[in-house]
């Protein structure tokens, strides 16, 4: 079975314990409340963030006021990297979906770490490459895929931490991120009503199960074969 290497991220410091220790030593811990904004569009990109616990959405607001979610960042991931490396203003907003614990590192400190640790610099390049590839696929999906396919791709992405353990493909997988139907629609370029109807159809077809707390992918292997 084909598994797209760029479709998911694991812990940014996976296999880099000494680099993580050096990072923590020069970063500032922060506790973020649910729905609290972390940064806004047009802010200076002078720091990056390591998310130790919680979930963060990266999104933009259109001139008409519509929210478009670009990424959901999970525990163990870095965000704010692109602007930090390029020295640019923020292009998106970052807001906590849940209560979060994170570490903020300033540009100068992060650049010193990258100079000292080649492995860390290589990881940054790897992560930014994955995200660029993911965004490319999202654009392609908007052009050539129907709503059902786009929705299944999103659910796979959101459940990727559990899904890409090959031994788990034959059993149901829970999607750990709780999003409203409006937020789901914002991530796949659709509307709430269409998302609601598509979720209902997928449930009737036995592809997913829906409860108040989560969505469960009942047939992960079949979904992967369908969307990849």
N, C-alpha and C positions, 0 to 999 in steps of 0.2 A: 504494500500500500504506500502511495506517495504521501509524505508528510512535508508540508512547506516549512523550511527551516526558519523563515522570517515571521511566521504567523504568531509566535508567542515569545515572551521573554521570561527568563527565570531571574533569580536574585542577581542584581547587578554585581555583587561582590562574590558570587559563587566561585569557589576555588581560589579566592584572593584574600585570605584572612589577614595577612599583614597589611595589605593595602587598605582594607576596611578599618583596621585599627588606627592607621595613620589618618584616615579620613575623619573618623569620629573624633580624634584628638583636636582637629582644627575646625570642626564644624560646630554649629550652635543648635542644641535640641529645642524643638518647639512642639507644643501641644495645640492642636487645631480643633475647634468645635465643628460639629456637623453644620454644613451649609456656609461655613466661614470662607471668605475669599482669601486666597494665598497671594495671587498677583493678578493684575489686570492688563488688558491690551494697552500698548503704548508705554507701559512701565519700562524702566531700564532693566535690561537683562544682565544684572550684575551678580546673580547668585543662582545656584542650582540646589535641588532638593533630593534627598534620599528618603523614601517613604518606608518607615519601619513598620508601621501598622496603620490600617485603614484603606480607604479608596478615595481617589481624587479624579474629577472629570476635567478634561482640557477641552475648552469650547470657544466658539466665537458667536457674536451677535450680529445678525445681518442688519442692513440699514432699515429694514422693515420691522426689526425687533424680534426676529425668529432666532432661536438658539440652535446652533449646529455643533453637536458634540464630535470632536475629532478623535480623542483617545479616552480610555479609562485606565488610570494608573493604579496598580495594585501594590500591596506590601512587597518590599524588596526591590522596587523599581526606582530609577532616577527620573526626574522630569525637570524641565527648564534648561536642558543641556544645549539645545541648538542656539538659543540666543546668547548663552554664556560663552560658547566657543566662538561665535561670530561677532560678539560685541554689539548686538543689535537690540532694538526695542522688542518687547513682547508682541507677538502676533495673535496670541490667544489669552484667554482667561483661565485661571486654575481655581477650582472650588472644591472643598471637601464634601464628599457624599456622605461619609460617616465621620465619627470622631477619628482623628489621625494623630499619630506621633511621627514626627519627621526630623531630619537634620538638614540645616541650611548651611551651605558653604559658599563663601565669597569667591569672586572670580580670581583674584590674585592667589589665594590659598589653593584653589583647585588647579590652577596652572602650574604651581610649584609641585603639587602631587604628580601631575602628568609628566613633568620633567624628570622626577625621581623614579617613577614607576612606568616602564614601557608597557607592562602588562595591563595597567589601568588605562593608558592611552589607547591601547589596542581594543580594550573592551568598549570604550566610548565610540570608537569608529564602528565597531560591530553593531552596537545598539542603534546608532543613528542610521546605519545602513538598513537595518531591519525595519525601522520605522518609515524610512523613505519607500522601501519596497511595499510595505503594508498600505501606505497612502496611495501608491500607484495602483494597487489592486482594487482599492476602494473606488478610485476614479473609473477604472475599467468596469467594475460591477455596476456602477450607476449608468454606464452607457449601454451595457449588453445584457445585464441580468434582470430578471423580474423580481418583484418584491419578495416572493417566497425564498428565492435563492439568496437574496441580500440578507434577509432575516436569519436564515440558517447560518450564513457565514458569520453574522454578528454573534449569534448565540454560541457558535463554535469558538470564536475569538474570546468571548467573555468566560467561557468554561475551559479555556485552554490549559490552565494549570493542572486540572484533573484529566483533561481529555488526551493529552499527548503522552501519557504513560500507556504504551502499547498494550500492556496487559489489561487495561481498563476498558478497552474498546468494545468488549462484549457485554458490558453491564451499564445500566443507566448512569448518567453523569449529571450532577447538579450544576447549574449556572450560579456561581456564588454572588454575583453582583445584582442588587435589587434596583431596577430602573422602572420608571413609569412608562406607560405606552407612549406618551408624548416624547420622552427622552429617547426611547427606542426608535421612534419615527425620525427624530432629529439625526440619528446616527446612520440611517439607511436612506435618507432622502425621500421620505414618504409622509403620510399623515396618520394621525391617531386612529381614525376609523379604519383605514386599510390595514394597519398593524393589528388592530383588534380582530378583524375578520380573518386575517392570515393566521394568527395564533389559534383562533378557534378551529380553523380548518386543519392545521397541523395536529391539534389535539384530537380531533375527530378521526384523523388518519392514523393515530397511534404513534406519531413521531415524537411528540412531547407530552409532558404532563404539567399542569399548571396548578399551583397552590397560592395562597396569600403570601408566602414567604419566598418562593423560588420557582424557577422553571427547570424541569428535568428533561434532559435529552434521553429519550428511551432507547434509541437505536443509533449510538454514536458511529459505529462502523458504516452503516448505511448512509448516514448524513455526510460523512467524510467522502465516501465514494461518489456522492451526488454533487458536492460542491467543489471538489478539487480536480 
